[in-house]
């Protein structure tokens, strides 16, 4: 099987899409699946280059700089694909590089599938672009109209797409590395490094941006009742456009670490008592699953892909979206719970995460790739 992957975000960028695709590529390598990747150049980091990956000059995409607008070399792409002769094209993003994949698929009759990672329409109002919502959906319908599959990461996202009129939507869920993210990573070193001495550690990790409902997090820092506030250390892991304002407002009461990954990220998850994740725009919520793997319950909004991960009162708390009072109630409920109840939550989190290995998830994806290739070959044979 030969797969050509087109994406407008890839390593070394730090976001859920890039990390998922990087893991998929490692699965390709370990299972002898041939592939070519076409992606935007992010930094001059030669460590991420290989004979299978082709990077193109790019610039930041405002309002969402985690995707970059590339200037693809269409001649190079065509030459590489003609030499490679892919069985299937997988388009991860519908921007400049994704358009190149679409063009090649249609021109040379190679079936293509797409994965839907980001609810861009839900981001628009945060950047004064709500007027573009209808156009965004029209564009998506145009882009995906010849697609053999659209892979959604969660059931809520699948329903959202189907309600918008999309067909052939299947679930490609997400997994977690339960060796990396583990309760066993909870050592004293993280707290010592950042001089965190209070009893409770409440964590936010992810992009620090308006579309993540970061204003709700800010309200929680302000409004946490005094008896709990005096015992609580807030930690923010990540970066984004709302970070300077958040630092200016809460610099004395919040520890800001910047981006962390690997063992450092695993350590903060395991050290935390709760993940506070108010975003209502997630198609999945990778950070929530990483938190659960670390034995740390998550407090999440009742909208988006996160409700596919968290079971209320079992692996965390589901709160009314954008409602700080609802989140505060959940935090207070956790703090007042018995040690046995907290221990049960932690065990449930770990148990759930252990059922979601990347290998099984990628195996199911490859099986569907094969199904699409087979269906296309049969249809071509019938029409010949």
Secondary structure as GFF3:
##gff-version 3
##sequence-region A 1 384
A	DSSP	beta_strand	2	6	.	.	.	ID=ss1
A	DSSP	alpha_helix	16	30	.	.	.	ID=ss2
A	DSSP	beta_strand	34	40	.	.	.	ID=ss3
A	DSSP	three_ten_helix	46	48	.	.	.	ID=ss4
A	DSSP	beta_strand	53	56	.	.	.	ID=ss5
A	DSSP	beta_strand	58	60	.	.	.	ID=ss6
A	DSSP	beta_strand	68	70	.	.	.	ID=ss7
A	DSSP	alpha_helix	74	84	.	.	.	ID=ss8
A	DSSP	beta_strand	88	91	.	.	.	ID=ss9
A	DSSP	alpha_helix	96	108	.	.	.	ID=ss10
A	DSSP	beta_strand	112	116	.	.	.	ID=ss11
A	DSSP	alpha_helix	120	123	.	.	.	ID=ss12
A	DSSP	three_ten_helix	124	127	.	.	.	ID=ss13
A	DSSP	three_ten_helix	130	132	.	.	.	ID=ss14
A	DSSP	alpha_helix	133	144	.	.	.	ID=ss15
A	DSSP	beta_strand	149	152	.	.	.	ID=ss16
A	DSSP	alpha_helix	155	163	.	.	.	ID=ss17
A	DSSP	beta_strand	169	171	.	.	.	ID=ss18
A	DSSP	three_ten_helix	183	185	.	.	.	ID=ss19
A	DSSP	alpha_helix	188	193	.	.	.	ID=ss20
A	DSSP	beta_strand	200	205	.	.	.	ID=ss21
A	DSSP	three_ten_helix	210	212	.	.	.	ID=ss22
A	DSSP	alpha_helix	214	223	.	.	.	ID=ss23
A	DSSP	alpha_helix	226	229	.	.	.	ID=ss24
A	DSSP	beta_strand	232	237	.	.	.	ID=ss25
A	DSSP	alpha_helix	243	250	.	.	.	ID=ss26
A	DSSP	beta_strand	254	258	.	.	.	ID=ss27
A	DSSP	alpha_helix	262	271	.	.	.	ID=ss28
A	DSSP	beta_strand	274	277	.	.	.	ID=ss29
A	DSSP	alpha_helix	286	293	.	.	.	ID=ss30
A	DSSP	beta_strand	297	301	.	.	.	ID=ss31
A	DSSP	three_ten_helix	305	308	.	.	.	ID=ss32
A	DSSP	beta_strand	316	319	.	.	.	ID=ss33
A	DSSP	alpha_helix	324	336	.	.	.	ID=ss34
A	DSSP	alpha_helix	339	354	.	.	.	ID=ss35
A	DSSP	alpha_helix	358	383	.	.	.	ID=ss36
###
